[in-house]
């Protein structure tokens, strides 16, 4: 039996995650610790631990931050109520929201102002969803499943638009949209894709290797929505099994019993070094032949928040 690894491209963090991490690192270098960050800057336990070791302090409520201090908002975005609370405490805000998430916020506000019912496809409780819902709670309804899509009611069926959490599985989102469109033929689409290009690229790459894999390993933290979706996509696309691992130490060799081809991919918030560590561990277990699959390049980069580019 020839043991091999099929490595799905791309690797490394996406542009929005890179920007958010760089924002915290830059703030620490410029002002020293502590640097307060609302919520985990990205959903990766290794990244969070490394930033905490350098002096970042992660909080869930701006009330935990001393008045007049500096705070960074995470890549997932926040609601207007959080901005107001920060202003009340006279906090200096550095907004590291991913620009793609900001786009969805702006779309939600614009459509709500134009009198549309906004049907937001996503997962309840996710920070990104909480922030977008807060933009116009009287006009936005969360749709999590096809059952929700089949039962949701709107004031005017002729003025309905769907928007989407950026980290969803594309197939899941479009399945929900199909149900909505059957019920609301005039359903408007977002001006451009809401699901981020990095999430799409990774899902496409996993679909390409899954049918040839006995097992797919997805590097990512349990808190990462896009990483968990990759496990689901791998299974749905024909992989024999799929597992989420936060790092190489979580790999259970028993998962590989009898396996010839192991697929490896990573979520959009996973540093490339964690993938390298997993490949090293697989090599120790005899999977030392790596076939890197070609993927779509991700050349886009986002500038740091303005507060970190001036002064």
C-alpha positions as CSV (number, residue, x, y, z in Angstrom):
1,X,0.0,0.0,0.0
2,X,1.4,3.4,-1.0
3,X,0.6,5.9,1.7
4,X,0.2,9.5,0.5
5,X,-1.1,12.9,1.4
6,X,-3.3,15.0,-0.9
7,X,-2.7,18.5,0.2
8,X,-5.5,20.9,-0.8
9,X,-4.6,24.4,-1.7
10,X,-4.6,27.2,-0.7
11,X,-2.7,27.4,2.6
12,X,-2.3,30.1,5.2
13,X,-4.7,32.6,6.6
14,X,-7.0,34.6,4.3
15,X,-6.6,38.3,3.8
16,X,-9.2,39.4,6.4
17,X,-7.6,37.2,9.1
18,X,-4.1,38.3,8.2
19,X,-5.3,41.9,8.5
20,X,-6.9,41.3,11.9
21,X,-3.9,39.5,13.4
22,X,-1.5,42.1,12.0
23,X,-3.6,44.8,13.6
24,X,-3.2,43.4,17.1
25,X,0.5,42.7,16.5
26,X,1.0,46.3,15.2
27,X,-0.8,47.7,18.2
28,X,1.3,45.7,20.6
29,X,4.5,46.8,18.9
30,X,3.4,50.5,18.9
31,X,1.8,50.9,22.3
32,X,2.8,47.9,24.3
33,X,0.5,45.8,26.5
34,X,-2.2,45.6,27.3
35,X,-4.1,45.8,24.1
36,X,-7.7,45.0,24.6
37,X,-9.6,43.1,21.9
38,X,-13.3,42.5,21.8
39,X,-13.9,38.8,21.2
40,X,-11.3,36.5,19.7
41,X,-9.6,38.5,16.9
42,X,-9.9,35.3,14.8
43,X,-11.3,31.8,15.7
44,X,-8.0,30.0,16.2
45,X,-6.8,28.9,19.6
46,X,-3.1,28.9,18.6
47,X,-3.3,32.5,17.3
48,X,-5.1,33.6,20.4
49,X,-2.6,32.0,22.7
50,X,0.3,33.6,20.9
51,X,-1.2,37.0,21.1
52,X,-2.2,36.6,24.8
53,X,1.4,35.7,25.5
54,X,2.5,39.1,24.0
55,X,0.0,41.1,26.0
56,X,-3.3,41.0,24.2
57,X,-6.4,40.9,26.5
58,X,-9.5,39.4,25.0
59,X,-12.9,40.5,26.4
60,X,-16.5,39.8,25.4
61,X,-17.9,43.1,26.6
62,X,-16.5,46.6,26.3
63,X,-17.6,47.1,29.9
64,X,-14.6,45.0,30.8
65,X,-12.2,47.6,29.3
66,X,-11.0,50.6,31.4
67,X,-12.5,53.9,30.4
68,X,-10.5,55.8,27.8
69,X,-8.4,52.7,26.9
70,X,-7.8,51.4,23.4
71,X,-9.8,48.4,22.0
72,X,-9.6,46.5,18.8
73,X,-12.8,45.0,17.2
74,X,-12.3,41.5,15.8
75,X,-12.5,40.4,12.2
76,X,-16.1,39.2,12.8
77,X,-17.5,42.7,13.2
78,X,-19.8,44.2,15.8
79,X,-23.3,45.7,16.0
80,X,-24.0,49.5,16.2
81,X,-24.8,49.0,19.9
82,X,-21.2,47.9,20.6
83,X,-19.9,51.0,18.8
84,X,-22.2,53.1,21.0
85,X,-21.1,51.4,24.2
86,X,-17.5,51.9,23.3
87,X,-18.1,55.6,22.6
88,X,-19.9,55.9,26.0
89,X,-16.8,54.6,27.7
90,X,-14.6,56.9,25.6
91,X,-12.7,54.0,24.2
92,X,-10.3,54.5,21.3
93,X,-11.6,52.0,18.7
94,X,-9.5,50.2,16.1
95,X,-11.9,48.4,13.9
96,X,-10.3,45.2,12.4
97,X,-13.6,43.9,10.9
98,X,-12.9,42.0,7.8
99,X,-13.8,44.3,4.8
100,X,-15.9,41.4,3.4
101,X,-18.0,41.3,6.6
102,X,-18.2,45.1,6.5
103,X,-19.7,44.8,3.0
104,X,-22.5,42.6,4.3
105,X,-23.2,45.1,7.1
106,X,-23.5,47.9,4.5
107,X,-25.7,45.8,2.3
108,X,-28.0,45.0,5.2
109,X,-28.4,48.7,6.1
110,X,-28.9,49.8,2.5
111,X,-31.6,47.2,1.8
112,X,-33.3,47.9,5.1
113,X,-33.4,51.6,4.4
114,X,-34.9,50.9,1.0
115,X,-37.8,49.0,2.6
116,X,-36.7,45.4,1.9
117,X,-37.1,42.5,4.2
118,X,-33.6,41.1,4.7
119,X,-33.3,37.4,5.0
120,X,-29.9,36.7,6.5
121,X,-28.6,33.1,6.0
122,X,-26.2,32.0,8.8
123,X,-25.8,30.4,12.2
124,X,-27.4,31.8,15.3
125,X,-24.9,33.0,17.9
126,X,-22.0,33.5,15.5
127,X,-20.4,36.8,16.1
128,X,-20.7,37.9,12.5
129,X,-24.4,37.2,12.5
130,X,-24.9,39.0,15.8
131,X,-23.3,42.1,14.4
132,X,-25.2,42.1,11.2
133,X,-28.6,41.5,12.9
134,X,-27.9,44.5,15.1
135,X,-27.8,46.8,12.1
136,X,-31.5,46.8,11.5
137,X,-33.2,44.2,13.8
138,X,-36.7,45.3,12.7
139,X,-35.9,44.5,9.0
140,X,-33.5,41.4,9.2
141,X,-34.6,37.9,9.9
142,X,-32.1,35.0,10.4
143,X,-32.7,31.9,8.2
144,X,-30.6,28.9,9.3
145,X,-32.1,26.0,7.5
146,X,-34.3,25.1,4.5
147,X,-37.1,24.5,7.0
148,X,-36.7,28.2,8.2
149,X,-36.7,29.2,4.5
150,X,-40.0,27.3,4.0
151,X,-41.7,29.1,6.9
152,X,-40.3,32.6,7.1
153,X,-42.8,35.4,6.5
154,X,-42.2,38.9,5.1
155,X,-44.3,42.0,5.0
156,X,-44.0,42.4,1.2
157,X,-43.0,39.4,-1.0
158,X,-42.1,41.8,-3.7
159,X,-39.3,43.4,-1.6
160,X,-37.2,40.7,-0.2
161,X,-33.4,40.2,-0.4
162,X,-31.1,37.5,0.9
163,X,-27.7,38.1,2.4
164,X,-25.2,35.5,3.8
165,X,-22.7,34.9,6.6
166,X,-19.3,35.0,4.9
167,X,-18.1,31.6,6.2
168,X,-20.9,29.3,5.2
169,X,-20.7,26.2,3.0
170,X,-21.7,27.4,-0.5
171,X,-23.9,24.4,-1.3
172,X,-25.8,24.8,2.0
173,X,-26.4,28.5,1.4
174,X,-27.6,28.0,-2.1
175,X,-29.9,25.2,-1.0
176,X,-31.6,27.7,1.3
177,X,-31.7,30.3,-1.4
178,X,-33.4,27.9,-3.8
179,X,-36.2,27.4,-1.2
180,X,-36.5,31.1,-0.7
181,X,-36.7,31.8,-4.4
182,X,-39.5,29.3,-4.9
183,X,-41.5,31.1,-2.3
184,X,-40.5,34.6,-3.3
185,X,-39.9,34.8,-7.1
186,X,-38.9,38.5,-6.8
187,X,-36.1,37.6,-4.3
188,X,-33.2,40.0,-4.8
189,X,-29.6,38.8,-4.7
190,X,-26.6,40.5,-2.9
191,X,-24.8,42.9,-5.3
192,X,-21.8,40.5,-5.1
193,X,-21.0,37.1,-3.4
194,X,-21.2,37.4,0.4
195,X,-19.3,34.1,1.0
196,X,-15.7,35.1,1.1
197,X,-13.4,34.1,-1.7
198,X,-11.0,32.3,0.7
199,X,-13.8,30.2,2.1
200,X,-15.0,29.4,-1.4
201,X,-11.5,28.4,-2.5
202,X,-11.0,26.0,0.4
203,X,-14.3,24.4,-0.2
204,X,-13.6,23.9,-3.9
205,X,-10.2,22.4,-3.1
206,X,-11.7,20.0,-0.6
207,X,-14.4,18.9,-3.1
208,X,-11.6,18.1,-5.6
209,X,-9.7,15.8,-3.3
210,X,-12.4,14.2,-1.1
211,X,-13.5,11.5,-3.5
212,X,-9.9,10.2,-3.6
213,X,-9.3,10.3,0.2
214,X,-9.9,7.6,2.8
215,X,-9.7,10.3,5.4
216,X,-9.6,14.1,5.3
217,X,-8.0,16.1,8.1
218,X,-9.1,19.7,8.5
219,X,-6.8,21.9,10.6
220,X,-8.9,24.4,12.5
221,X,-10.3,25.2,15.9
222,X,-13.8,24.1,17.0
223,X,-14.8,27.8,17.2
224,X,-14.1,28.3,13.5
225,X,-17.3,28.2,11.4
226,X,-15.5,27.9,8.1
227,X,-13.2,25.0,9.4
228,X,-16.2,23.1,10.6
229,X,-17.9,23.6,7.2
230,X,-14.8,22.0,5.5
231,X,-15.4,18.8,7.5
232,X,-19.0,18.7,6.3
233,X,-18.0,19.5,2.7
234,X,-15.4,16.7,2.7
235,X,-17.8,14.2,4.0
236,X,-20.5,15.2,1.5
237,X,-18.1,15.1,-1.3
238,X,-17.1,11.5,-0.9
239,X,-14.3,11.3,1.7
240,X,-14.3,8.1,3.7
241,X,-14.2,10.1,6.9
242,X,-13.3,13.6,7.9
243,X,-11.9,15.0,11.2
244,X,-11.3,18.5,12.6
245,X,-7.9,18.9,14.4
246,X,-6.7,22.0,16.2
247,X,-3.1,20.9,15.6
248,X,-0.9,17.9,15.0
249,X,-1.2,16.8,18.6
250,X,-4.9,16.1,18.2
251,X,-4.4,13.6,15.4
252,X,-5.5,10.1,16.4
253,X,-3.4,7.5,14.6
254,X,-6.4,5.1,14.8
255,X,-8.2,7.3,12.3
256,X,-5.7,6.3,9.7
257,X,-6.0,2.5,10.1
258,X,-6.1,1.0,6.6
259,X,-6.0,4.4,5.0
260,X,-3.9,4.9,1.9
261,X,-4.8,8.5,0.9
262,X,-5.1,11.2,3.5
263,X,-6.4,14.6,2.5
264,X,-5.2,17.7,4.4
265,X,-6.7,21.2,4.3
266,X,-7.1,24.1,6.7
267,X,-9.6,26.8,7.6
268,X,-9.1,30.4,6.6
269,X,-7.9,31.4,10.0
270,X,-5.1,28.8,10.3
271,X,-1.5,29.8,10.1
272,X,0.5,27.8,7.6
273,X,2.9,26.5,10.2
274,X,0.1,24.4,11.8
275,X,-0.4,22.6,8.5
276,X,3.3,22.0,8.3
277,X,3.3,20.5,11.8
278,X,0.5,18.1,10.7
279,X,2.4,17.1,7.6
280,X,5.4,16.3,9.7
281,X,3.3,14.2,12.0
282,X,1.8,12.3,9.1
283,X,5.3,11.7,7.7
284,X,6.3,10.1,11.0
285,X,3.3,7.7,10.5
286,X,4.5,6.8,7.1
287,X,2.6,9.3,5.0
288,X,5.6,11.0,3.6
289,X,4.6,11.4,-0.1
290,X,2.8,14.7,-0.4
291,X,0.8,15.6,-3.6
292,X,0.0,19.3,-3.5
293,X,-3.1,20.1,-5.4
294,X,-3.1,23.3,-7.5
295,X,-5.6,25.9,-6.3
296,X,-6.9,29.3,-6.9
297,X,-4.4,32.0,-5.9
298,X,-5.5,34.5,-3.2
299,X,-3.5,37.6,-4.1
300,X,-5.9,40.1,-2.4
301,X,-4.6,41.9,0.7
302,X,-6.3,44.4,2.9
303,X,-4.8,47.5,4.4
304,X,-4.5,47.9,8.1
305,X,-7.2,49.9,9.9
306,X,-6.6,53.6,9.4
307,X,-5.6,54.2,13.1
308,X,-2.6,51.9,12.6
309,X,-1.5,53.5,9.3
310,X,-1.2,57.1,10.7
311,X,0.4,58.8,13.6
